[in-house]
Amino acid sequence: MKRRDFVKVCASSAVVGAATIPGRVSAQDKAVWKASDVHPLGYPTVEAVQRMGKKLEQATNGRISIQMYPSMQLGGEKEMIEQAQVGALQIARISVGAMGPVVDELNVFNLPFIFRDEAHMRKVIDGPIGQELLERVTASPQSRLVVLGWMDAGTRNVYSNKPVTKPEDLKGQKIRMMGNPLFVETMNAMGGNGVAMGFNELFGALQTGVVDGAENNPPTLLAQNHYQVSKVYSLTGHLIIPEIFVFSKRTWDSLSKADQDLVRKVSREAQLEQRQLWDAYVGEAETKLKAAGIKFVVADKPAFYKATQPIRDKYGAKYSALLKRIEDTK
Ligand code: GTR
């Protein structure tokens, strides 16, 4: 079955088969929740959610389990969000980049150079701001999602086949960005030509030259095999975007309070575990990328910071109070 057909089957079974919606099964019956991630098995986010599934299975004597669909089997992140919203998927792990168009306030984290470094980002998501934003996503009527927690995704840097040390180096380069106008404008401000594209189309686009490059963290460059076609990794550090994992509100509302509490508990643990897995995997990814001949290039970050000031001015104005709180987080 082609992937597109498979996605259709998954989506329609949720709508038609109300009796099989996992949350609706009686307490004695088994519920197999579908979880999805764009990354492959072994990737920190995938591993953390799978471990969470094992805990659920144990705690409920097998009544609840998680079936993981990794590697974009259920489509890109936009598709995953839509499936979770209708209850065809229970757990989706997605980047805040993809959630910005769903809940506008999250776009604060999608602004270039908004965090001083990864430690700063962690302080923010671990503190009151992180908590408030999660609650806001859950409370937002248009999200139709219950947020379970944050996950780490490090720092995004540009990769292509040319070194990028300053904005002029990006001139004429088509760089794939996540599907959100804010990102396309960010890349344009950085000196390149931003191209919005789903993550599921990216490898082919890099291979065929539809785009010259992309930007992402080292684990993604490795795990998605992009390093096979993009050989230069330039440390522009323009985006530090956390990720979230969400639960379908439609299924959530049909769960008992005890099951909801259990999911909350194992989710908190998954968030902590993912961070440990992440830190180990970043080091591993960098070593493997260097061993594979990928050139890591130091870039002039202040120059990119300066070039992207208009983006922070344009998109940040309406969040000025929140931005001040982020800046003040030490
Ligand atoms: C990765 C992230 C994915 C996806 C991807 C992208 O870092 O883990 O969830 O958002 O970036 O660029 O689309």
py3Dmol code that shows the C-alpha trace and the ligand (Angstrom):
import py3Dmol

protein = """\
ATOM      1  CA  MET A   1       0.000   0.000   0.000  1.00  0.00           C
ATOM      2  CA  LYS A   2       1.313   3.446  -0.853  1.00  0.00           C
ATOM      3  CA  ARG A   3       1.976   5.671   2.132  1.00  0.00           C
ATOM      4  CA  ARG A   4      -0.719   8.116   1.077  1.00  0.00           C
ATOM      5  CA  ASP A   5      -3.323   5.347   0.953  1.00  0.00           C
ATOM      6  CA  PHE A   6      -2.174   4.071   4.304  1.00  0.00           C
ATOM      7  CA  VAL A   7      -2.670   7.494   5.841  1.00  0.00           C
ATOM      8  CA  LYS A   8      -6.175   7.632   4.347  1.00  0.00           C
ATOM      9  CA  VAL A   9      -7.051   4.247   5.818  1.00  0.00           C
ATOM     10  CA  CYS A  10      -5.817   5.321   9.234  1.00  0.00           C
ATOM     11  CA  ALA A  11      -7.779   8.555   9.115  1.00  0.00           C
ATOM     12  CA  SER A  12     -11.004   6.970   7.897  1.00  0.00           C
ATOM     13  CA  SER A  13     -10.937   4.110  10.387  1.00  0.00           C
ATOM     14  CA  ALA A  14     -10.972   6.683  13.180  1.00  0.00           C
ATOM     15  CA  VAL A  15     -14.003   8.446  11.822  1.00  0.00           C
ATOM     16  CA  VAL A  16     -16.042   5.416  10.796  1.00  0.00           C
ATOM     17  CA  GLY A  17     -15.049   2.999  13.501  1.00  0.00           C
ATOM     18  CA  ALA A  18     -16.248   4.888  16.535  1.00  0.00           C
ATOM     19  CA  ALA A  19     -16.443   1.615  18.446  1.00  0.00           C
ATOM     20  CA  THR A  20     -12.734   1.111  17.921  1.00  0.00           C
ATOM     21  CA  ILE A  21     -11.596   4.554  19.039  1.00  0.00           C
ATOM     22  CA  PRO A  22      -9.151   3.502  21.726  1.00  0.00           C
ATOM     23  CA  GLY A  23     -10.519   5.761  24.440  1.00  0.00           C
ATOM     24  CA  ARG A  24     -14.026   4.358  24.007  1.00  0.00           C
ATOM     25  CA  VAL A  25     -13.165   0.749  24.779  1.00  0.00           C
ATOM     26  CA  SER A  26     -14.414  -0.543  28.091  1.00  0.00           C
ATOM     27  CA  ALA A  27     -11.964  -0.920  30.936  1.00  0.00           C
ATOM     28  CA  GLN A  28     -11.513  -4.642  30.254  1.00  0.00           C
ATOM     29  CA  ASP A  29     -10.673  -4.168  26.609  1.00  0.00           C
ATOM     30  CA  LYS A  30      -7.271  -3.428  25.249  1.00  0.00           C
ATOM     31  CA  ALA A  31      -6.437  -0.044  23.782  1.00  0.00           C
ATOM     32  CA  VAL A  32      -3.561   0.257  21.367  1.00  0.00           C
ATOM     33  CA  TRP A  33      -2.714   3.921  20.968  1.00  0.00           C
ATOM     34  CA  LYS A  34      -1.035   5.026  17.781  1.00  0.00           C
ATOM     35  CA  ALA A  35       2.007   7.256  18.170  1.00  0.00           C
ATOM     36  CA  SER A  36       3.898   8.891  15.362  1.00  0.00           C
ATOM     37  CA  ASP A  37       7.198  10.647  14.733  1.00  0.00           C
ATOM     38  CA  VAL A  38       8.992  11.782  11.600  1.00  0.00           C
ATOM     39  CA  HIS A  39      12.234  10.300  12.914  1.00  0.00           C
ATOM     40  CA  PRO A  40      13.363   6.661  12.756  1.00  0.00           C
ATOM     41  CA  LEU A  41      13.527   4.068  15.509  1.00  0.00           C
ATOM     42  CA  GLY A  42      16.392   4.782  17.893  1.00  0.00           C
ATOM     43  CA  TYR A  43      16.025   8.572  17.612  1.00  0.00           C
ATOM     44  CA  PRO A  44      15.694  10.103  21.130  1.00  0.00           C
ATOM     45  CA  THR A  45      12.118  11.317  20.696  1.00  0.00           C
ATOM     46  CA  VAL A  46      10.959   7.976  19.277  1.00  0.00           C
ATOM     47  CA  GLU A  47      12.745   6.016  21.970  1.00  0.00           C
ATOM     48  CA  ALA A  48      11.301   8.160  24.786  1.00  0.00           C
ATOM     49  CA  VAL A  49       7.723   7.657  23.566  1.00  0.00           C
ATOM     50  CA  GLN A  50       8.266   3.921  23.122  1.00  0.00           C
ATOM     51  CA  ARG A  51       9.585   3.656  26.680  1.00  0.00           C
ATOM     52  CA  MET A  52       6.531   5.547  27.815  1.00  0.00           C
ATOM     53  CA  GLY A  53       4.398   2.929  26.041  1.00  0.00           C
ATOM     54  CA  LYS A  54       6.148   0.119  27.895  1.00  0.00           C
ATOM     55  CA  LYS A  55       5.426   1.848  31.199  1.00  0.00           C
ATOM     56  CA  LEU A  56       1.767   2.278  30.308  1.00  0.00           C
ATOM     57  CA  GLU A  57       1.553  -1.369  29.378  1.00  0.00           C
ATOM     58  CA  GLN A  58       3.113  -2.398  32.662  1.00  0.00           C
ATOM     59  CA  ALA A  59       1.032  -0.092  34.806  1.00  0.00           C
ATOM     60  CA  THR A  60      -2.229  -1.265  33.196  1.00  0.00           C
ATOM     61  CA  ASN A  61      -1.367  -4.955  32.874  1.00  0.00           C
ATOM     62  CA  GLY A  62      -1.418  -4.667  29.135  1.00  0.00           C
ATOM     63  CA  ARG A  63      -4.735  -2.847  28.888  1.00  0.00           C
ATOM     64  CA  ILE A  64      -3.069   0.173  27.253  1.00  0.00           C
ATOM     65  CA  SER A  65      -0.128   0.004  24.897  1.00  0.00           C
ATOM     66  CA  ILE A  66       1.460   2.229  22.274  1.00  0.00           C
ATOM     67  CA  GLN A  67       2.112   1.279  18.667  1.00  0.00           C
ATOM     68  CA  MET A  68       4.813   3.542  17.264  1.00  0.00           C
ATOM     69  CA  TYR A  69       4.735   4.593  13.594  1.00  0.00           C
ATOM     70  CA  PRO A  70       8.188   6.134  13.056  1.00  0.00           C
ATOM     71  CA  SER A  71       9.939   7.532   9.971  1.00  0.00           C
ATOM     72  CA  MET A  72       7.011   9.533   8.573  1.00  0.00           C
ATOM     73  CA  GLN A  73       4.900   6.430   7.994  1.00  0.00           C
ATOM     74  CA  LEU A  74       1.866   8.567   8.784  1.00  0.00           C
ATOM     75  CA  GLY A  75       3.083  11.572   6.802  1.00  0.00           C
ATOM     76  CA  GLY A  76       4.765  14.812   7.774  1.00  0.00           C
ATOM     77  CA  GLU A  77       4.052  16.832  10.894  1.00  0.00           C
ATOM     78  CA  LYS A  78       1.153  18.756   9.407  1.00  0.00           C
ATOM     79  CA  GLU A  79      -0.565  15.460   8.623  1.00  0.00           C
ATOM     80  CA  MET A  80       0.249  14.126  12.090  1.00  0.00           C
ATOM     81  CA  ILE A  81      -1.350  17.150  13.735  1.00  0.00           C
ATOM     82  CA  GLU A  82      -4.482  16.718  11.620  1.00  0.00           C
ATOM     83  CA  GLN A  83      -4.727  13.010  12.424  1.00  0.00           C
ATOM     84  CA  ALA A  84      -4.329  13.637  16.144  1.00  0.00           C
ATOM     85  CA  GLN A  85      -7.021  16.309  15.965  1.00  0.00           C
ATOM     86  CA  VAL A  86      -9.571  13.838  14.578  1.00  0.00           C
ATOM     87  CA  GLY A  87      -8.481  11.010  16.871  1.00  0.00           C
ATOM     88  CA  ALA A  88      -6.914   8.821  14.147  1.00  0.00           C
ATOM     89  CA  LEU A  89      -3.648   9.147  16.026  1.00  0.00           C
ATOM     90  CA  GLN A  90      -3.304   9.431  19.793  1.00  0.00           C
ATOM     91  CA  ILE A  91       0.257  10.666  20.313  1.00  0.00           C
ATOM     92  CA  ALA A  92       2.199  12.908  17.949  1.00  0.00           C
ATOM     93  CA  ARG A  93       5.690  14.235  18.565  1.00  0.00           C
ATOM     94  CA  ILE A  94       6.144  17.419  16.599  1.00  0.00           C
ATOM     95  CA  SER A  95       8.335  20.477  16.406  1.00  0.00           C
ATOM     96  CA  VAL A  96       7.038  23.750  17.780  1.00  0.00           C
ATOM     97  CA  GLY A  97       7.899  24.983  14.282  1.00  0.00           C
ATOM     98  CA  ALA A  98       4.968  22.992  12.911  1.00  0.00           C
ATOM     99  CA  MET A  99       2.683  24.023  15.781  1.00  0.00           C
ATOM    100  CA  GLY A 100       3.185  27.763  15.294  1.00  0.00           C
ATOM    101  CA  PRO A 101       0.518  27.981  12.597  1.00  0.00           C
ATOM    102  CA  VAL A 102      -1.915  26.138  14.930  1.00  0.00           C
ATOM    103  CA  VAL A 103      -1.351  28.157  18.115  1.00  0.00           C
ATOM    104  CA  ASP A 104       0.083  31.550  17.289  1.00  0.00           C
ATOM    105  CA  GLU A 105       1.682  32.254  20.657  1.00  0.00           C
ATOM    106  CA  LEU A 106       4.094  29.348  20.198  1.00  0.00           C
ATOM    107  CA  ASN A 107       5.704  31.339  17.399  1.00  0.00           C
ATOM    108  CA  VAL A 108       7.637  33.171  20.082  1.00  0.00           C
ATOM    109  CA  PHE A 109       9.922  30.137  20.210  1.00  0.00           C
ATOM    110  CA  ASN A 110      10.195  30.141  16.426  1.00  0.00           C
ATOM    111  CA  LEU A 111      11.889  33.534  16.251  1.00  0.00           C
ATOM    112  CA  PRO A 112      15.564  33.553  15.227  1.00  0.00           C
ATOM    113  CA  PHE A 113      18.123  33.968  18.023  1.00  0.00           C
ATOM    114  CA  ILE A 114      15.451  34.274  20.687  1.00  0.00           C
ATOM    115  CA  PHE A 115      17.388  32.093  23.082  1.00  0.00           C
ATOM    116  CA  ARG A 116      20.968  32.917  24.028  1.00  0.00           C
ATOM    117  CA  ASP A 117      21.869  29.228  23.910  1.00  0.00           C
ATOM    118  CA  GLU A 118      20.373  25.809  24.574  1.00  0.00           C
ATOM    119  CA  ALA A 119      20.772  26.174  28.340  1.00  0.00           C
ATOM    120  CA  HIS A 120      18.680  29.344  28.183  1.00  0.00           C
ATOM    121  CA  MET A 121      15.996  27.563  26.151  1.00  0.00           C
ATOM    122  CA  ARG A 122      15.854  24.753  28.715  1.00  0.00           C
ATOM    123  CA  LYS A 123      15.493  27.229  31.579  1.00  0.00           C
ATOM    124  CA  VAL A 124      12.561  28.788  29.771  1.00  0.00           C
ATOM    125  CA  ILE A 125      10.684  25.576  28.918  1.00  0.00           C
ATOM    126  CA  ASP A 126      11.360  24.103  32.367  1.00  0.00           C
ATOM    127  CA  GLY A 127      10.031  27.202  34.120  1.00  0.00           C
ATOM    128  CA  PRO A 128       6.743  29.091  34.344  1.00  0.00           C
ATOM    129  CA  ILE A 129       6.808  30.286  30.709  1.00  0.00           C
ATOM    130  CA  GLY A 130       7.080  26.716  29.443  1.00  0.00           C
ATOM    131  CA  GLN A 131       4.240  25.613  31.679  1.00  0.00           C
ATOM    132  CA  GLU A 132       1.994  28.513  30.665  1.00  0.00           C
ATOM    133  CA  LEU A 133       2.516  27.893  26.963  1.00  0.00           C
ATOM    134  CA  LEU A 134       1.727  24.190  27.293  1.00  0.00           C
ATOM    135  CA  GLU A 135      -1.470  25.026  29.136  1.00  0.00           C
ATOM    136  CA  ARG A 136      -2.390  27.582  26.527  1.00  0.00           C
ATOM    137  CA  VAL A 137      -2.020  25.081  23.690  1.00  0.00           C
ATOM    138  CA  THR A 138      -4.223  22.589  25.525  1.00  0.00           C
ATOM    139  CA  ALA A 139      -6.809  25.252  26.337  1.00  0.00           C
ATOM    140  CA  SER A 140      -6.902  26.668  22.807  1.00  0.00           C
ATOM    141  CA  PRO A 141     -10.115  25.501  21.102  1.00  0.00           C
ATOM    142  CA  GLN A 142      -8.471  25.311  17.679  1.00  0.00           C
ATOM    143  CA  SER A 143      -5.629  23.025  18.787  1.00  0.00           C
ATOM    144  CA  ARG A 144      -7.855  20.048  19.719  1.00  0.00           C
ATOM    145  CA  LEU A 145      -4.754  18.629  21.370  1.00  0.00           C
ATOM    146  CA  VAL A 146      -3.651  17.997  24.926  1.00  0.00           C
ATOM    147  CA  VAL A 147       0.027  18.751  25.317  1.00  0.00           C
ATOM    148  CA  LEU A 148       1.924  16.118  27.281  1.00  0.00           C
ATOM    149  CA  GLY A 149       5.278  17.842  27.481  1.00  0.00           C
ATOM    150  CA  TRP A 150       8.356  19.334  25.891  1.00  0.00           C
ATOM    151  CA  MET A 151      11.251  17.629  24.209  1.00  0.00           C
ATOM    152  CA  ASP A 152      14.685  18.911  23.194  1.00  0.00           C
ATOM    153  CA  ALA A 153      15.825  19.453  19.639  1.00  0.00           C
ATOM    154  CA  GLY A 154      19.096  21.341  20.051  1.00  0.00           C
ATOM    155  CA  THR A 155      20.226  24.071  17.681  1.00  0.00           C
ATOM    156  CA  ARG A 156      19.517  24.396  13.975  1.00  0.00           C
ATOM    157  CA  ASN A 157      22.352  25.234  11.584  1.00  0.00           C
ATOM    158  CA  VAL A 158      22.468  25.584   7.798  1.00  0.00           C
ATOM    159  CA  TYR A 159      23.671  22.708   5.624  1.00  0.00           C
ATOM    160  CA  SER A 160      24.362  22.642   1.903  1.00  0.00           C
ATOM    161  CA  ASN A 161      27.429  22.023  -0.198  1.00  0.00           C
ATOM    162  CA  LYS A 162      28.966  25.445   0.322  1.00  0.00           C
ATOM    163  CA  PRO A 163      30.344  26.944   3.533  1.00  0.00           C
ATOM    164  CA  VAL A 164      28.135  29.651   4.986  1.00  0.00           C
ATOM    165  CA  THR A 165      30.053  31.919   7.313  1.00  0.00           C
ATOM    166  CA  LYS A 166      28.237  35.196   6.631  1.00  0.00           C
ATOM    167  CA  PRO A 167      24.917  36.316   5.092  1.00  0.00           C
ATOM    168  CA  GLU A 168      26.486  36.967   1.671  1.00  0.00           C
ATOM    169  CA  ASP A 169      27.437  33.282   1.429  1.00  0.00           C
ATOM    170  CA  LEU A 170      23.764  32.350   1.273  1.00  0.00           C
ATOM    171  CA  LYS A 171      23.118  34.500  -1.772  1.00  0.00           C
ATOM    172  CA  GLY A 172      21.333  32.464  -4.447  1.00  0.00           C
ATOM    173  CA  GLN A 173      21.050  29.354  -2.246  1.00  0.00           C
ATOM    174  CA  LYS A 174      17.581  27.822  -1.968  1.00  0.00           C
ATOM    175  CA  ILE A 175      17.251  26.615   1.591  1.00  0.00           C
ATOM    176  CA  ARG A 176      14.344  24.486   2.738  1.00  0.00           C
ATOM    177  CA  MET A 177      12.540  25.836   5.789  1.00  0.00           C
ATOM    178  CA  MET A 178       9.640  24.446   7.800  1.00  0.00           C
ATOM    179  CA  GLY A 179       6.184  25.419   6.531  1.00  0.00           C
ATOM    180  CA  ASN A 180       5.603  28.669   8.377  1.00  0.00           C
ATOM    181  CA  PRO A 181       6.042  32.110   6.721  1.00  0.00           C
ATOM    182  CA  LEU A 182       8.123  33.230   9.658  1.00  0.00           C
ATOM    183  CA  PHE A 183      10.856  30.728   8.748  1.00  0.00           C
ATOM    184  CA  VAL A 184      10.903  31.596   5.055  1.00  0.00           C
ATOM    185  CA  GLU A 185      11.305  35.264   5.926  1.00  0.00           C
ATOM    186  CA  THR A 186      14.021  34.394   8.413  1.00  0.00           C
ATOM    187  CA  MET A 187      16.046  32.613   5.731  1.00  0.00           C
ATOM    188  CA  ASN A 188      15.502  35.481   3.306  1.00  0.00           C
ATOM    189  CA  ALA A 189      16.745  37.897   5.950  1.00  0.00           C
ATOM    190  CA  MET A 190      19.770  35.665   6.518  1.00  0.00           C
ATOM    191  CA  GLY A 191      20.670  36.184   2.870  1.00  0.00           C
ATOM    192  CA  GLY A 192      19.321  33.020   1.218  1.00  0.00           C
ATOM    193  CA  ASN A 193      16.097  32.065  -0.553  1.00  0.00           C
ATOM    194  CA  GLY A 194      13.799  30.346   1.929  1.00  0.00           C
ATOM    195  CA  VAL A 195      11.626  27.570   0.485  1.00  0.00           C
ATOM    196  CA  ALA A 196       8.754  26.229   2.604  1.00  0.00           C
ATOM    197  CA  MET A 197       8.513  22.462   2.280  1.00  0.00           C
ATOM    198  CA  GLY A 198       7.223  19.497   4.255  1.00  0.00           C
ATOM    199  CA  PHE A 199       9.892  17.458   5.985  1.00  0.00           C
ATOM    200  CA  ASN A 200       8.685  14.353   4.145  1.00  0.00           C
ATOM    201  CA  GLU A 201       9.653  15.900   0.795  1.00  0.00           C
ATOM    202  CA  LEU A 202      13.055  17.147   1.823  1.00  0.00           C
ATOM    203  CA  PHE A 203      15.417  14.257   1.125  1.00  0.00           C
ATOM    204  CA  GLY A 204      14.231  13.974  -2.480  1.00  0.00           C
ATOM    205  CA  ALA A 205      14.426  17.736  -2.923  1.00  0.00           C
ATOM    206  CA  LEU A 206      18.026  17.801  -1.695  1.00  0.00           C
ATOM    207  CA  GLN A 207      18.926  14.906  -3.946  1.00  0.00           C
ATOM    208  CA  THR A 208      17.420  16.384  -7.080  1.00  0.00           C
ATOM    209  CA  GLY A 209      18.600  19.913  -6.412  1.00  0.00           C
ATOM    210  CA  VAL A 210      15.108  21.351  -5.978  1.00  0.00           C
ATOM    211  CA  VAL A 211      16.729  22.968  -2.954  1.00  0.00           C
ATOM    212  CA  ASP A 212      20.437  23.556  -2.334  1.00  0.00           C
ATOM    213  CA  GLY A 213      20.277  22.923   1.362  1.00  0.00           C
ATOM    214  CA  ALA A 214      18.291  22.980   4.561  1.00  0.00           C
ATOM    215  CA  GLU A 215      18.836  23.729   8.228  1.00  0.00           C
ATOM    216  CA  ASN A 216      18.511  21.462  11.219  1.00  0.00           C
ATOM    217  CA  ASN A 217      20.213  19.966  14.261  1.00  0.00           C
ATOM    218  CA  PRO A 218      23.059  17.402  13.932  1.00  0.00           C
ATOM    219  CA  PRO A 219      20.876  14.399  14.928  1.00  0.00           C
ATOM    220  CA  THR A 220      18.435  15.164  12.115  1.00  0.00           C
ATOM    221  CA  LEU A 221      21.215  15.690   9.565  1.00  0.00           C
ATOM    222  CA  LEU A 222      22.445  12.212  10.456  1.00  0.00           C
ATOM    223  CA  ALA A 223      19.244  10.262  11.102  1.00  0.00           C
ATOM    224  CA  GLN A 224      17.482  11.517   7.977  1.00  0.00           C
ATOM    225  CA  ASN A 225      20.529  10.761   5.811  1.00  0.00           C
ATOM    226  CA  HIS A 226      20.665  14.352   4.593  1.00  0.00           C
ATOM    227  CA  TYR A 227      24.427  14.268   5.178  1.00  0.00           C
ATOM    228  CA  GLN A 228      24.713  11.974   2.185  1.00  0.00           C
ATOM    229  CA  VAL A 229      23.811  14.875  -0.082  1.00  0.00           C
ATOM    230  CA  SER A 230      24.767  17.955   1.976  1.00  0.00           C
ATOM    231  CA  LYS A 231      28.400  17.951   2.974  1.00  0.00           C
ATOM    232  CA  VAL A 232      28.936  21.272   4.739  1.00  0.00           C
ATOM    233  CA  TYR A 233      27.378  22.076   8.109  1.00  0.00           C
ATOM    234  CA  SER A 234      27.685  25.769   8.913  1.00  0.00           C
ATOM    235  CA  LEU A 235      27.149  26.698  12.550  1.00  0.00           C
ATOM    236  CA  THR A 236      24.761  29.609  12.080  1.00  0.00           C
ATOM    237  CA  GLY A 237      22.793  28.658  15.234  1.00  0.00           C
ATOM    238  CA  HIS A 238      19.833  30.753  14.082  1.00  0.00           C
ATOM    239  CA  LEU A 239      17.056  28.679  15.640  1.00  0.00           C
ATOM    240  CA  ILE A 240      16.733  26.775  18.911  1.00  0.00           C
ATOM    241  CA  ILE A 241      13.264  25.274  18.726  1.00  0.00           C
ATOM    242  CA  PRO A 242      11.920  22.864  21.300  1.00  0.00           C
ATOM    243  CA  GLU A 243       9.497  20.112  20.380  1.00  0.00           C
ATOM    244  CA  ILE A 244       6.317  18.938  22.018  1.00  0.00           C
ATOM    245  CA  PHE A 245       4.432  15.722  22.231  1.00  0.00           C
ATOM    246  CA  VAL A 246       0.687  15.905  22.179  1.00  0.00           C
ATOM    247  CA  PHE A 247      -2.308  13.670  22.748  1.00  0.00           C
ATOM    248  CA  SER A 248      -5.509  13.711  20.722  1.00  0.00           C
ATOM    249  CA  LYS A 249      -8.100  15.668  22.707  1.00  0.00           C
ATOM    250  CA  ARG A 250     -10.815  13.566  21.179  1.00  0.00           C
ATOM    251  CA  THR A 251      -9.364  10.399  22.700  1.00  0.00           C
ATOM    252  CA  TRP A 252      -8.285  12.186  25.878  1.00  0.00           C
ATOM    253  CA  ASP A 253     -11.812  13.289  26.722  1.00  0.00           C
ATOM    254  CA  SER A 254     -12.959   9.675  26.682  1.00  0.00           C
ATOM    255  CA  LEU A 255     -10.315   8.494  29.165  1.00  0.00           C
ATOM    256  CA  SER A 256     -10.943   7.977  32.860  1.00  0.00           C
ATOM    257  CA  LYS A 257      -9.359  10.468  35.226  1.00  0.00           C
ATOM    258  CA  ALA A 258      -7.064   7.694  36.470  1.00  0.00           C
ATOM    259  CA  ASP A 259      -5.831   6.958  32.947  1.00  0.00           C
ATOM    260  CA  GLN A 260      -5.305  10.658  32.269  1.00  0.00           C
ATOM    261  CA  ASP A 261      -3.260  10.940  35.466  1.00  0.00           C
ATOM    262  CA  LEU A 262      -1.213   7.915  34.490  1.00  0.00           C
ATOM    263  CA  VAL A 263      -0.492   9.375  31.043  1.00  0.00           C
ATOM    264  CA  ARG A 264       0.541  12.653  32.651  1.00  0.00           C
ATOM    265  CA  LYS A 265       2.912  10.847  34.998  1.00  0.00           C
ATOM    266  CA  VAL A 266       4.649   8.759  32.325  1.00  0.00           C
ATOM    267  CA  SER A 267       4.802  11.803  30.042  1.00  0.00           C
ATOM    268  CA  ARG A 268       6.735  13.783  32.617  1.00  0.00           C
ATOM    269  CA  GLU A 269       9.174  10.889  32.862  1.00  0.00           C
ATOM    270  CA  ALA A 270       9.404  10.678  29.070  1.00  0.00           C
ATOM    271  CA  GLN A 271      10.300  14.364  28.904  1.00  0.00           C
ATOM    272  CA  LEU A 272      13.177  13.881  31.342  1.00  0.00           C
ATOM    273  CA  GLU A 273      14.387  10.709  29.657  1.00  0.00           C
ATOM    274  CA  GLN A 274      14.314  12.274  26.220  1.00  0.00           C
ATOM    275  CA  ARG A 275      16.662  15.002  27.403  1.00  0.00           C
ATOM    276  CA  GLN A 276      19.229  12.473  28.565  1.00  0.00           C
ATOM    277  CA  LEU A 277      18.886  10.479  25.377  1.00  0.00           C
ATOM    278  CA  TRP A 278      19.176  13.685  23.390  1.00  0.00           C
ATOM    279  CA  ASP A 279      22.406  14.848  25.025  1.00  0.00           C
ATOM    280  CA  ALA A 280      24.044  11.498  24.359  1.00  0.00           C
ATOM    281  CA  TYR A 281      22.768  11.333  20.786  1.00  0.00           C
ATOM    282  CA  VAL A 282      23.971  14.832  19.827  1.00  0.00           C
ATOM    283  CA  GLY A 283      27.555  13.873  20.674  1.00  0.00           C
ATOM    284  CA  GLU A 284      27.210  10.597  18.817  1.00  0.00           C
ATOM    285  CA  ALA A 285      25.707  12.299  15.772  1.00  0.00           C
ATOM    286  CA  GLU A 286      28.484  14.885  15.575  1.00  0.00           C
ATOM    287  CA  THR A 287      31.150  12.208  15.788  1.00  0.00           C
ATOM    288  CA  LYS A 288      29.487  10.128  13.082  1.00  0.00           C
ATOM    289  CA  LEU A 289      28.958  13.119  10.806  1.00  0.00           C
ATOM    290  CA  LYS A 290      32.600  14.149  11.101  1.00  0.00           C
ATOM    291  CA  ALA A 291      33.711  10.572  10.479  1.00  0.00           C
ATOM    292  CA  ALA A 292      31.544  10.591   7.342  1.00  0.00           C
ATOM    293  CA  GLY A 293      33.469  13.614   6.092  1.00  0.00           C
ATOM    294  CA  ILE A 294      30.962  16.364   6.883  1.00  0.00           C
ATOM    295  CA  LYS A 295      32.717  19.685   7.256  1.00  0.00           C
ATOM    296  CA  PHE A 296      31.676  21.725  10.314  1.00  0.00           C
ATOM    297  CA  VAL A 297      32.188  25.431   9.639  1.00  0.00           C
ATOM    298  CA  VAL A 298      32.153  28.212  12.224  1.00  0.00           C
ATOM    299  CA  ALA A 299      29.836  31.043  11.156  1.00  0.00           C
ATOM    300  CA  ASP A 300      29.689  34.697  12.088  1.00  0.00           C
ATOM    301  CA  LYS A 301      26.665  34.477  14.374  1.00  0.00           C
ATOM    302  CA  PRO A 302      26.537  38.196  15.260  1.00  0.00           C
ATOM    303  CA  ALA A 303      26.222  38.962  11.528  1.00  0.00           C
ATOM    304  CA  PHE A 304      23.230  36.611  11.223  1.00  0.00           C
ATOM    305  CA  TYR A 305      21.773  38.011  14.431  1.00  0.00           C
ATOM    306  CA  LYS A 306      21.949  41.501  12.987  1.00  0.00           C
ATOM    307  CA  ALA A 307      20.521  40.418   9.636  1.00  0.00           C
ATOM    308  CA  THR A 308      17.481  38.856  11.310  1.00  0.00           C
ATOM    309  CA  GLN A 309      16.613  41.828  13.542  1.00  0.00           C
ATOM    310  CA  PRO A 310      13.737  42.870  11.202  1.00  0.00           C
ATOM    311  CA  ILE A 311      12.138  39.442  11.784  1.00  0.00           C
ATOM    312  CA  ARG A 312      12.228  39.824  15.555  1.00  0.00           C
ATOM    313  CA  ASP A 313      10.865  43.348  15.205  1.00  0.00           C
ATOM    314  CA  LYS A 314       8.060  42.321  12.853  1.00  0.00           C
ATOM    315  CA  TYR A 315       6.912  39.115  14.525  1.00  0.00           C
ATOM    316  CA  GLY A 316       7.982  39.822  18.092  1.00  0.00           C
ATOM    317  CA  ALA A 317       6.107  43.104  18.594  1.00  0.00           C
ATOM    318  CA  LYS A 318       2.882  41.460  19.725  1.00  0.00           C
ATOM    319  CA  TYR A 319       4.678  39.250  22.236  1.00  0.00           C
ATOM    320  CA  SER A 320       6.862  41.971  23.721  1.00  0.00           C
ATOM    321  CA  ALA A 321       5.934  41.180  27.346  1.00  0.00           C
ATOM    322  CA  LEU A 322       6.666  37.498  26.875  1.00  0.00           C
ATOM    323  CA  LEU A 323       9.907  38.251  25.063  1.00  0.00           C
ATOM    324  CA  LYS A 324      11.027  40.406  27.955  1.00  0.00           C
ATOM    325  CA  ARG A 325      10.329  37.549  30.367  1.00  0.00           C
ATOM    326  CA  ILE A 326      12.316  35.156  28.156  1.00  0.00           C
ATOM    327  CA  GLU A 327      15.216  37.583  28.042  1.00  0.00           C
ATOM    328  CA  ASP A 328      15.102  38.001  31.815  1.00  0.00           C
ATOM    329  CA  THR A 329      15.238  34.249  32.399  1.00  0.00           C
ATOM    330  CA  LYS A 330      18.723  33.606  33.675  1.00  0.00           C
TER     331      LYS A 330
END
"""
ligand_1 = """\
13
GTR
C 13.534 18.275 13.166
C 12.390 17.952 14.068
C 11.244 17.419 13.301
C 10.885 18.304 12.104
C 12.089 18.683 11.319
C 11.779 19.710 10.226
O 14.523 18.876 13.936
O 12.764 17.000 15.023
O 10.184 17.281 14.196
O 10.239 19.452 12.536
O 13.107 19.179 12.156
O 12.654 20.489 9.901
O 10.677 19.698 9.670
"""
view = py3Dmol.view(width=600, height=400)
view.addModel(protein, "pdb")
view.setStyle({"model": 0}, {"cartoon": {"style": "trace"}})
view.addModel(ligand_1, "xyz")
view.setStyle({"model": 1}, {"stick": {}})
view.zoomTo()
view.show()
